[in-house]
Amino acid sequence: MNYAEYIEINAEKRFRKPIIIGTRISVYDVLSWLANGMSVSEIIEDFPELNETQIKACLSYAADKEHKLKIVS
């Protein structure tokens, strides 16, 4: 998935945190909701401006960032 189609970093929104394009909802928000047990359908029910593809883009973004982390000894 090309998460860049769904996620942006905008200096004027959410203090440069990655957000879902067209919203003020951050990737962190979505990941936090999932980590706290919300299902994709529950998130969409609470935030109808989101869709499943955008939520998957957040997961893809997080996986990519994890993959690129450097471990310093």
Secondary structure, DSSP 8 states (H G I E B T S, - for coil): --GGGTEEE-TTSGGG-EEETTSS-BHHHHHHHHHTT--HHHHHHH-TT--HHHHHHHHHHHHHHHHH-----
